Amino acid sequence: MQLERNEQIGLVTRTQIAERAGVRRPAVSNWARRHKDFPTSVRSGDTELFREAEIARWLMDRTIPRSQLLDGEQAGTTYADRFRRTSGDRPYAEPKVVGSGALPVGTKDKKAVDQLMGRLADRVRGPAAMADFVNLCLIVMYVRHAEPERWHRIEDAMSAGQGARDVQSLLRSLGDMAQETLRRNGDRTDMRSSLLQLEPRSWDDLTTAVRTAADTGVGAFQLVWESFSAREGLHSSEFCSPVGLASVSAALVMTPGQKTTVLDPYTRGGEMLAAAYRYIEDARGTVYGETLDGRLQAVASLYLLHLGVRPKLTSTRSDRWPPNREHGVDVVLTNPPFNMSDAPGPGRRTGNWPYGSPPQGNDNFAWVQYILGALVLGGRAVVVMPVKAGNSVNVAEREIRRALVHGGAVECVITLPSHLFSGTPVPVSLWMLRRVERPVRDGVLFVDAQELGTKVRRRRVLRDTDCDAITNVVRSWLDEEQGPAGEEYVARAADQGLAAAVVARTVIMADEGCSLRPADYLGGGNYGAAPDAAQLREAGERAAEHVDDLRVLEQRWMGSGNGYRTGAGSGGWNEAVLKNLCEIRPGPSYTRLPAEARTTDAGIPLVFPQDLVGGKIVEEPQNRVPWLTAERFKKFELLPDDIVCVRTGAQQQPALVSGSQAGWLLSSNVTRLRVRPNAEIDPLYLHAYLGLRYAREWMSHRAAATAAPSLSSAALGHLPVRFPPIGRQRQCVNLLVELGQRADAYASYASAIGRLRAELAEHLLHGAVEPL
């Protein structure tokens, strides 16, 4: 949360201490040498830094001699008074608040991030690590949006730049800005050195990257880190928490406008604290963060400052598991690393383990107990845990689970979908914990939310509606000490499309494994619970709707006159070869667009023969090219009503391009047909004609007889096409479209009947319904 202005969380050098205390620099060195209680320094690269708050406390006992008092200072003034008073004399203002919570990410931002994280990144970073280039992007995004006055200096530097000789100067300026900002907010990451590792190929490459990053919206910040996580295959200790996961976690335990202290003991990129900030934005709460990874602390610092939040972050926890904390917090939201072993040193020996000592090889339950120890009495925590932690067979972990349940520390466990993270498909669960002296309720609520989320490429994303579905079930359980009967939660969960069960603590502890995995109480699939009457009702309604749709289509067909009769033959029709009717454009050669230029994650879809199905192009092609690459292949773009044919490989039915596929690109293996403006043929008619048995056989016979058959543009251009006047063409197309709609409607009806049958079987064989 936004801190009071007199709260000092920054880092200062010896020179800055001297300036603010009004002494010469050697005086500070004398203090450090002569007084053993002088604050301990930390290092950022080659620079020695001190924490503002510690320096201010130490100076409180140092009264300024009368001979050294400044105008306006009274006798008895301490160096701490002067030090604190001059804390506002910084050369830069506090960051501008640019937004909070889950920030919007538009198509333009996605395109810009795809461009940044593609070949442009390699041209700018040279031999440097990808993380150094990511730091550049994040710094630019932060300064551009949060500190616009400082950004003008960067724009001026780019405008005045003379080329390669100014590359290091620009990187140094950005690094200095980021480093000063981070130090003011207690982060000692050496950003200047990180940026100076970059070796751009040219001034233009560097300025292109800087301007592209600067042109993004505020929501693109996390998109860069997520793209980096996916590209680099980060470990579970490194990648950031999905925004949807953070939003759900905060919504489960936080109340808007309520003064709250929040801790994330493994801050990652700051997503949990950002989600918490939305709830205490107008209250006078505080957010604390701890991290053992300095690189992630810099990301978290910039991200939170990006939102206008000044958190208390630290990466200096000397003991991995400190037994006593300075203060407790109301809420803990965290996503600790999964299944990581304890760091070497005394941490395991000095940790406070009231529920049992965790095994040496896995920290999952060390984190759980550290989190509970950080809470005030009655405080709550939401912890992201691997699903297998709920029923692991390790004896120590099993006994810790038993002690947690016996003491009433576990209130709820929620299973979430797999593929939430960009770096791993592992399914996770949320453990809702509470610090209590004795249990306040007799049971634990288990919820299955595995079917929630929207598939976006290779991930599942939790939307606001998913968050609402979970909180509608769980918040009432948490907010009421006893809560309604368990049956009510089962019904409430079913209404939200979830499965739930309330299991008595005695039942859980009686189980040998003392499982906290929802599947062990909810069964498999739908977890063996009674079939959902709402699903049967919906299946019946959908089938009835399809019957109504079919009735409407049949009535329209009968009344439209769209029948057919024996024709008079093709007299008066025209005939032309395909090249006179269409522009024929094969895809780019493989050498221009090789496999290494393609991606499966982001960019412009690339159409291959396998994407031509049933006369259409599939909506999710497997291959894409980065936005920047696509810009070089504009002449191979597709427009609505273009026709795509197979160029290399087994012949498929040609596909018609829809409006949503405009801008997609041809691959090397396909050919585009685009009807010429003066050709008297309708594109839809031509598409239907090319799907005829005759046309497809013609193309197959003329494909070169090689290991992979290939149909050249020259050969395809000689395909004869016969067509009636344009009005008759459109009549033919309308008739075929109408019949196609009827066929699709009957197929949908058949699918709905199949679903009704499957759902009815669940109910009939469960005894929930009976035949008439």
Salt bridges, closest charged atoms under 4 A:
GLU4 OE2 - ARG284 NH2 2.57
GLU7 OE1 - LYS312 NZ 3.24
GLU48 OE1 - ARG14 NE 2.77
GLU52 OE2 - ARG20 NH1 2.74
GLU52 OE2 - ARG90 NH2 2.59
GLU54 OE2 - ARG51 NH1 3.58
GLU73 OE1 - ARG82 NH2 2.67
GLU73 OE2 - ARG85 NH2 2.69
GLU94 OE1 - ARG310 NE 3.76
ASP122 OD1 - ARG125 NH2 3.13
ASP122 OD1 - ARG231 NH2 2.90
GLU147 OE1 - ARG150 NH1 2.56
GLU147 OE2 - ARG184 NH2 3.36
GLU155 OE1 - HIS152 ND1 3.33
ASP176 OD1 - ARG192 NE 2.72
GLU180 OE1 - ARG150 NH1 3.80
GLU180 OE2 - ARG184 NE 2.95
ASP205 OD1 - ARG123 NE 3.16
ASP215 OD2 - LYS108 NZ 3.37
GLU226 OE1 - ARG459 NH1 3.48
GLU232 OE2 - ARG231 NE 3.49
GLU238 OE2 - ARG295 NH2 2.71
GLU290 OE1 - ARG317 NH1 2.46
GLU290 OE2 - ARG325 NH1 3.22
ASP342 OD1 - ARG348 NH1 3.78
ASP363 OD2 - ARG320 NH2 3.29
ASP363 OD1 - ARG348 NH2 3.00
GLU399 OE2 - ARG398 NE 3.25
GLU399 OE1 - ARG402 NE 3.50
GLU411 OE1 - ARG380 NE 2.72
GLU411 OE2 - ARG434 NH1 3.64
GLU411 OE2 - ARG441 NH1 2.76
ASP479 OD2 - ARG475 NE 3.44
GLU481 OE2 - ARG434 NH1 3.53
ASP520 OD1 - ARG517 NH2 2.89
GLU538 OE1 - ARG755 NH2 3.51
GLU545 OE1 - ARG542 NH1 2.39
ASP548 OD1 - ARG551 NH1 2.93
GLU554 OE1 - ARG742 NH2 2.91
GLU575 OE1 - ARG722 NE 3.85
GLU583 OE2 - ARG672 NH2 2.56
ASP601 OD1 - ARG458 NH2 2.43
GLU620 OE1 - ARG624 NH2 3.72
GLU631 OE2 - LYS111 NZ 3.27
GLU637 OE2 - LYS634 NZ 3.42
ASP642 OD2 - ARG674 NH2 2.78
ASP682 OD2 - ARG730 NE 3.25
GLU738 OE2 - ARG556 NE 3.21
GLU759 OE2 - HIS763 ND1 3.81
